[in-house]
Structures are given as C-alpha cells and as structure tokens.
Amino acid sequence: MAQLLVIEDDERIRSSLIRALRERGHAVSSAATALAGLRQAVDERPDLVVLDLGLPDLDGRELLRMLRAVSSVPVIVATARDDDGSVVQALDAGADDYVVKPFAAGQLEARIRAVLRRAAGTADAAAAAVTVADLTVDPRTRRVTHAGATVELAPKEFDLLAYLAARAGTVVSKRELLTEVWQLPYGGSDKTVDVHLSWLRRKLGESAASPRLLQTVRGVGVRLAEPET
C-alpha cells in the first residue's frame, strides 16, 4: 500500500480519484489548492503525488518547481492539457509521468506502480556504498573509511560527502548542495559549503591548495573523483 496525495481543485474529480485509489488499497489524502498541497507534501511525506496543473492559486508547473526545491517525491501530472508543450514543460519542471484526462483508474494505477518501482530502484542505488580510490562511503551505516581507517564525521559533513559520493565524478554546484544537503532552496551562503568542504578535506588529509579526492572546479562547483594525475 502506498501513501498518495491527490492535488486537484475539481471536487467531483478529486472524490472520484480518492475513491478509486482507496479501492485499490492505497491510503489517500487530498488538497484543493497548490499551497495546501505543498504544505501536505512537506508535512505528510507521501510516497507519490498526483497533481492537476489547473489549480486556482498557482499553476501546477510552478507548484512542481517549488516542490522539487524541497522534496524528491515522485509526481504524476493528471491534467486535461494534452498539447506537447504542456507535457514537455511539466516533465522539465520535475514530473515523473503524465496522464491526460479523462483516463481510466486502472491506467493511473499502472502508472503509479511503474513510477514507484523506478523510485524504489533509485533509492536502492542511492543507498549502495560508493568507493572512490581509497575512500568508501556507506549511506546505510553512515560509515566512512579512508585508506582502511574509519573517518569520524559530523552529521552534516557526512550528508555532504554522501551526496557527492552518490554523484561521484560529476561536478555539483554549491547552490545544489545548499538546496539538497542543507534544504535551503531560497537562500544560504556559499561560505557554508566552503567551511564544510574545508573540514572534510582536513579529515581526509588534503586541502583546497592540494586537493586529491574533493576537487573544486572554479566557477562551477565541486566533485568527488579519483585523484587527478
């Protein structure tokens, strides 16, 4: 059974969706406006959101962007807009799938199952231990070893290292780190990231002047990668 959140302003459609999804074994909550839906998504942490685009207070695509700033919850857009531009814009804004009204409850249920399977696979991959050179980061046990020795990290230091490890070899911007690691989508100082990177480097026996695993790409961001030769 999945915990679902339906954000739909049309009472008749909302009630029909809730009834059909509950009949299929899901726990379902609902909201009739974008801002109420955003609050519920943050507070209730549902497994998946079913989102209408034509909401009375905000366009659903704007809600999607706001939701993506604070959560990675899977989202299926369910709307009457069937033009290619709307589909592309919704997917670009962060939707995981798109279904056009009117649709059968069975079709939506199949899409929900598929999206939840993909999300579970992504979560499993994110939980796997990552090894880069002589550094191993294990998100499940929150354990870090470097050259065979355990590295003691503060909680936020570990969160930062684990985020970079999950994207090993990829340059990550400081803005993304503030959003995803510190949950500060609308503000925050790059200095926060710089200080934590400095602490991490010291514990890994390197420095900004002589980086090894934590490599700064000037003007872009930072990456965790094999030492450069």
C-alpha positions in Angstrom: 0.0 0.0 0.0 1.3 3.4 -0.9 0.6 6.8 0.7 -0.7 9.1 -2.0 -1.5 12.8 -2.1 -4.0 14.0 -4.7 -3.8 17.7 -5.5 -7.0 18.5 -7.6 -9.3 21.5 -7.3 -12.3 19.9 -9.0 -14.3 18.3 -6.1 -16.0 15.7 -8.3 -12.8 14.5 -9.9 -10.9 14.6 -6.6 -13.6 12.5 -4.9 -13.6 10.0 -7.8 -9.8 9.7 -7.7 -9.7 9.2 -3.9 -12.4 6.5 -4.0 -10.8 4.6 -6.9 -7.3 4.7 -5.4 -8.5 3.6 -2.0 -10.4 0.7 -3.6 -7.0 -0.4 -4.9 -5.5 -0.4 -1.4 -3.8 3.0 -1.2 -4.0 5.5 1.6 -5.0 8.8 0.1 -5.1 12.4 1.3 -6.0 15.4 -0.8 -5.7 19.1 -1.3 -7.7 21.5 -3.5 -5.1 24.2 -3.9 -1.4 24.3 -4.8 -0.2 25.9 -1.5 -2.2 23.5 0.6 -0.8 20.6 -1.4 2.7 21.9 -0.9 2.3 22.0 2.8 0.8 18.5 2.9 3.6 17.1 0.7 6.2 18.5 3.1 4.3 17.5 6.3 3.0 14.1 5.3 5.8 12.9 3.1 3.6 10.8 0.8 5.1 8.1 -1.4 3.7 9.8 -4.6 1.7 12.9 -5.6 -1.0 13.0 -8.3 -1.1 16.6 -9.5 -3.5 18.6 -11.6 -2.0 21.6 -13.4 -5.1 23.9 -13.5 -5.1 24.9 -9.8 -6.8 28.1 -8.6 -3.9 29.7 -6.7 -0.8 28.6 -8.7 -0.2 26.9 -12.0 0.7 23.2 -11.3 4.1 23.7 -13.0 5.0 26.4 -10.6 4.0 24.1 -7.7 6.1 21.4 -9.2 9.2 23.6 -9.2 8.5 24.6 -5.6 8.0 21.0 -4.6 11.2 19.9 -6.3 13.1 22.5 -4.3 12.3 20.8 -1.1 11.4 17.2 -2.0 12.2 14.3 -4.4 8.7 12.7 -4.0 7.5 11.2 -7.3 4.9 13.2 -9.1 2.4 12.1 -11.8 0.7 15.0 -13.5 -3.0 14.3 -14.3 -4.5 17.1 -16.4 -6.7 17.9 -19.4 -3.8 19.7 -21.1 -2.8 17.3 -23.9 -0.5 19.5 -26.1 3.1 18.6 -26.5 4.3 21.9 -25.0 2.4 21.3 -21.7 3.8 17.7 -21.5 7.4 18.8 -22.0 7.1 21.8 -19.6 5.7 19.5 -16.9 8.4 16.9 -17.3 11.1 19.6 -17.4 9.6 21.1 -14.2 10.1 17.7 -12.4 7.2 15.4 -13.2 7.9 11.7 -13.3 4.9 10.9 -15.6 2.0 12.5 -17.3 -1.6 11.3 -17.8 -4.3 13.1 -19.8 -7.9 13.4 -18.6 -10.2 11.7 -19.0 -8.3 8.5 -18.0 -9.3 5.1 -16.5 -8.4 4.5 -12.9 -6.6 1.3 -14.0 -4.3 3.3 -16.2 -3.4 5.7 -13.4 -2.9 2.8 -11.1 -0.5 1.2 -13.6 1.5 4.4 -13.9 1.6 4.7 -10.1 3.1 1.2 -9.8 5.7 1.9 -12.5 6.8 5.3 -11.0 7.0 3.7 -7.5 9.1 0.9 -8.9 11.5 3.3 -10.6 11.7 5.4 -7.4 12.5 2.3 -5.3 15.3 1.4 -7.7 16.7 4.8 -7.5 16.6 4.7 -3.7 18.3 1.3 -3.6 21.1 2.7 -5.8 21.5 5.7 -3.6 21.8 3.5 -0.6 24.6 1.5 -2.0 28.1 2.0 -0.7 30.4 4.0 -3.0 34.1 3.6 -3.3 36.3 6.3 -4.9 40.0 5.5 -4.9 40.7 4.6 -1.2 37.6 6.3 0.2 34.4 4.3 0.9 31.1 6.0 1.8 28.2 3.8 3.0 24.9 5.7 3.4 23.2 2.7 5.1 25.5 2.6 8.0 26.7 6.2 7.7 30.3 4.9 7.9 33.2 6.3 6.0 36.6 4.7 5.6 39.7 6.2 4.1 42.8 4.1 3.4 41.4 1.4 5.6 40.8 3.7 8.6 37.4 4.9 9.9 36.8 8.6 9.4 34.7 10.3 12.1 32.4 12.9 10.6 29.8 15.3 12.0 26.2 14.6 10.6 26.2 17.4 8.1 29.8 16.5 7.0 28.6 13.0 6.2 25.5 14.3 4.4 27.7 16.4 2.2 30.1 13.7 1.4 27.4 11.1 0.8 25.6 13.5 -1.7 28.9 14.0 -3.6 29.7 10.2 -3.5 26.3 9.4 -5.0 27.3 11.6 -7.9 31.0 10.6 -8.0 32.8 12.1 -10.9 30.1 14.8 -11.5 30.6 18.4 -10.7 27.9 19.6 -8.3 27.2 23.3 -7.8 27.2 24.9 -4.4 23.7 26.1 -5.0 22.6 22.5 -5.5 24.4 21.5 -2.3 22.7 24.2 -0.3 19.3 23.1 -1.7 19.7 19.3 -1.3 22.0 18.9 1.7 21.1 22.0 3.8 17.5 22.3 2.5 18.0 26.0 1.7 16.4 26.4 -1.8 15.8 30.1 -1.4 18.9 31.3 0.2 22.1 30.5 2.1 25.7 31.4 1.8 28.3 29.5 -0.3 30.5 30.0 2.7 28.5 27.3 4.5 29.6 24.8 1.8 33.2 26.1 1.7 33.6 25.6 5.5 32.2 22.1 5.5 34.4 21.2 2.5 37.4 22.5 4.4 36.6 20.3 7.4 36.1 17.3 5.1 39.4 17.9 3.3 41.2 18.1 6.6 39.8 14.8 7.8 40.7 13.2 4.5 44.3 14.5 4.7 44.0 17.0 1.9 43.4 20.8 1.4 42.0 23.2 -1.1 45.5 24.1 -2.2 46.4 20.4 -2.6 43.1 18.6 -3.4 43.1 14.9 -4.0 39.5 13.5 -3.9 37.5 16.6 -3.3 38.2 18.7 -6.4 37.0 22.2 -6.9 36.1 23.3 -10.5 36.4 27.1 -10.3 33.2 28.9 -11.1 31.2 25.7 -11.4 31.3 23.6 -8.2 32.9 20.6 -6.6 33.2 16.9 -7.4 34.3 13.8 -5.6 36.5 11.9 -8.0 39.7 9.8 -8.5 42.8 11.8 -7.9 43.9 13.7 -11.0 47.3 12.6 -12.4 
